[in-house]
């Protein structure tokens, strides 16, 4: 989410007719991604104190309302389902067009309070930006809004070498080591694939206070493939690992729009992924640039993975198609879609 917002800020600020302001008001106001110098930053002088949550919330609402009124923008863009409710509350009664980008799994409950607020507040927005057609279908059924645009994430461009890449026999998965990513299922599948000269590389780190790294390592050892499963932990240059690998496998069961699938495809990798509620099917055309597998059908996942491992010609064909097809999510194209929806 933060990466996409930084890229939008960069794109908007480069337009001669747009003045861009960025308000940072969460618990952590760290600027991790580069922000152009002509973007006007607004950061509260007070910290958000979780021990005084109600007071901090009211102070933040007042701050947002005051800052946005002071800017008097032609459009307000909010990112993130919980934050969207925050912004919409702050904007109540103001005649300013607020657009919200909801980036969660569309059928997932955010809790009774957040679900209630979303149902009541989203219709007050000028428009809603979603990441998938499935999300739009669900939001229309729930009457959240009628003015909805479906805009995916900008996918980082890979400059592919002119010569054919010599790829290692590696199946790679990238994602935080959290339960919904189901890396344990992938390890179980890989253990059943008859490919002793192949390795499985799992890129990611423990998150959400879930200590899965040691559990996953133990599982690989118990299944007799401990020496064939590589755990990289957090990696700062994942693009290099994509280019070393031959297949991208993705066993996540809950997504909004999985950037890692797009990045793997941009790097010329065929993808095998669970067809979870939203996300993978927006990028993968089954049988053309990868394979979609019914959720938790491990036998089907094993079959598709085995097929790609055993057929280098098919891997190359689907990988080439993946690289070409993902270009529709280029940074300039996606950012322009945001711009056009907000100022159409």
N, C-alpha and C positions, 0 to 999 in steps of 0.2 A: 504493500500500500504506500509506504513512504517513498519507495523508488519511483512509482508511477506518478505520485504527486510532484516529486522533484523534476521529473521529465516534463510534466505539464507546465510547471512553473517556468522551466527553461524555454519551452516552445512559446508560451503566451508572451513572455517578456521579450522575445525576439520579434514579435509583431509590432509594427510601427504604430498601430492604432489601439494598443492594449497596454494599460498600466497594471502591473501585477503586484498584489499584496499577499503575503503569506502569514497566517496567524498560527503560532505554535502554543498550545495551551494544555497539553497532557501532563502526565506525571513526569515524563522525561522530555525535556526541551532540547536535547542534543541534536545538532544538525549533522547527520551522518553522510548524506548524499550532497553533492555540490549544488549550491544555489547561486544563480547568476547575481552579480553585484547590483544590478538594477531592479531586483525584486525587493520590495519594501517589507522588512520583517517586523512583526509585532509579537512580542513575548511578554507575558505578565510579569510584573515586578515581584509578585508574591508566589510562593510555592503552593502546590496542591497538597494539603496535609490530610492524609488518609485517616488520621486519628480524629480529625474534625471534618469528616466527610461532607456533612450537610452544609456547614458553613463555607467550606472550600467550593462546593458545588454552586452555591448561591453567588459567591464572589466571582466565580468563573463565568456564570451566565451574565451577570452584570457587566463584566469586563468585555465579553464577546459582543454584547449588544452595543455598548458604548463605542468600541473600536470600529465595528462594522458601520454604525451610523456615521461615525466621523469620516470614514472613507467614502461613504455613499456610493457603493459600487453599482455597476450595471448588471452584475451577476455575482452570486455567491456560490461557491462549489465546496461541498462537504464530503469527506471520505470516511467510510467505516460505519457499520450499522449502529453501534452504540453511540458514536460521536455524532451521527446524523440527528438522533433524537435530541441530543444536547444543543446542537445548533438551531434546530427548528423551534425548540422551546425559547431560545434566546431571541429568535426573530419574530415571535408571535406579535401580531399587531402592526408590524412594520411592512410597508408596501415595497419590499425588496424581493426580486426573484431569486429564490434559493433552489439550487439543484443538488440532489444528494446521490452519491454513488454507493450503492449497497453491494458489498463484496463477500457476503457470507454464502454458505450453502443455502439455497433458497427455501428449502423445506425444513430447515433446522430451527428449533425453538431457541430463542435467546433468553428465555426465562419469562415468567408471567408479566412482570413489570415492563420489560423491554418490548415484549410482544404487544402488550396493550398500548404502549406509547407509539410504537411503529404504526399500528393500525389507526390511531387517532391523528398522528402528526404527519405521516407521509403524504396524505392527501392535501396538506397545506403547502407542500413544495410546488415549485413551478414545473419540475420534471424530475424523473428518476432515471439514473443510468445504471444498467445492469450489465453483467459480463456474459450472460448466455441466453439463448432463446428459451431454454427450459425455465430459467429464472423469470423471464418475462411472462411465460405462460402461467406460472404459479402466482405471480404478483397480480396479474389481471384477474384471476379467479378470486383472489382475496380482496379485490377492489382497493388496492393500495393507491393506485393512480391509473390514469389512462394515457398520460404523456410519458411514454417510456422509450428510451433508446437502448439498444444492445451494443455495447462497445467492449471489446476484449482488451487485454493488457498489451502494451507495446512490448515486443519481444526483442531482446538484444540481437543485433546483427552479428553474424559470424563471417569473417573474411576467409572463405574456404581456399586452401592452397590450390594452385593450378594443377599440380600433379596429384595423382591418386594417393590418398592417405593410407599409410600402412597402419592398420588398426590391430590392436591386440585382441585376443580372445577373452573379452571382458564384457559381462553384463553389468550395467551400472544403474543404481537408483540414487536419486538425490532427494533428501527431505529430512526434516527434523525427526528425531527418534521419539515420536509420540505414538500412542496406541492406534490412532485413526490412520496412520500411514501403513500399518500392517507389515512392517519389514519382516516380522516373524513368519508370516505366510509366504513371503518371497523366498526366505531361506529354506522353508519346507519344500517348496516347489523345486528350487534349484537342486536340492539334495536328491530329488528323484529323476532329474535329467541326466541321461547317460552321456556326459561330456567331460571326462576327467581332465582334459587339457584346457578347460575354461575356468575362469574365476568370476566371482560375484563381488562387485565393489559397492559398498554402502557408504554414501557420503552424507554426513549429518551429525548432529550432537543432541545430547539430552536436553529436553525442554519441558516447560510446564510442570516442573518438579517431578517429572516421570523419569525414573532412572532405568532406562531400557538398554543402555549400551552393554552392561555386564550380562544382562539376561539374554540378549541376542548373541553375544559371544559364546555363552554357555550352550545355547541351543545349537549353534553351528558345530561346536565340539561334540555335543551329544549325538548329532546326526552324522558324525564322521567326516565333516567337510571344513573343519576349523582352519585347515591350512589353505583352503581355496576361497575363503570369504575374507575380504579386506575391509576393515573399518578405518576410514580416513579421519573421522571426527570432523570438526569444522575445517573448511578448506577455502582459502581466499581466491583461488584461481580455478574454479570449477570448469571453466571453458576448456582448460588444458585436459582435464579428465574426460570430458565429452569426446574430444578429438582422439584420445587414446583408445576409447571403447568402441564396441561394435553394435551393441543393442542397449536400448533404454527400457527398463522394466519399472512399472509404477503400480503399486498395490494399495494406494490410498482409497479409502471408502468415503471420504468427506472433503469436498473441494468447492471453491467458488470458481476460480480460473487458475489452474496449476501452471505457473510460469515455467517450472522446470521441464514440463513436457514440451512447451514451445521452444525453450532453449536447446533441448536435446534434438528436436527436429531441425532447428536452424543449423545445428552442427552436423546434420546429415545422418542422424541415427533413426532407424526404424523403432517404433515404440509398441510395447505390449502393455496395456493398461486396463484396470477394472473400469467398466462403464458405470461409474457412480453417477449420482443424480444430475450433477451439472459439471461441466468443465472439459473432460477429455474428448467427448463427442463433438465439441466445437472445433477441435483441431484435427482429430484423427478421422480419416475416411477409411473405414474398416476394409482391409485387404488392399488398399492403395498406397497408404503411407505408414501403415502400422496395423495393429489389431486391437479391437475392443472386445473385452471378455466380460460376460455377465458377472455381476458383483459376487465375490467369494467362490466362484466356480474354479477351484484350484486345478481340477483335471484339465479344463479347457485352457487355463493359463499355461499349464505345463506343455500341452500340445502345441500352442502357438510359439512358445519359447523354444521348444525342441525343433520346430520347423525352421525358425530363423537361424538357430545354431547350426543346423545341418545343411543349410542352403545358402552359400555365400552370394550366389547370383541374386536370389530373392532379397537378401539383406541389402545389397547395393541398390537394387531397383527401388525398394521401398524407402531407403535412406535418401536417395536422390529426389524422389517424389516429396518426401517430408521437407527437405530443404527448400524446394520450390514453393510448396503450398503454404508454408508458414510466413512467406513474405507479405501476405495480406495483413499481418499484424505488425508491420514496420512502425517505428516510432512516429515518423511524420504523419503517416496515414491515420493512426489511432488518435494522436493529439489533435489533428484537424477535425476528426469526427466529434471530439469533445467540444471544440471551438464552435463548429457549425451548429451543434444541437443547442448550445447555450445562447447563441446569437442568431438563430434562424428567424 
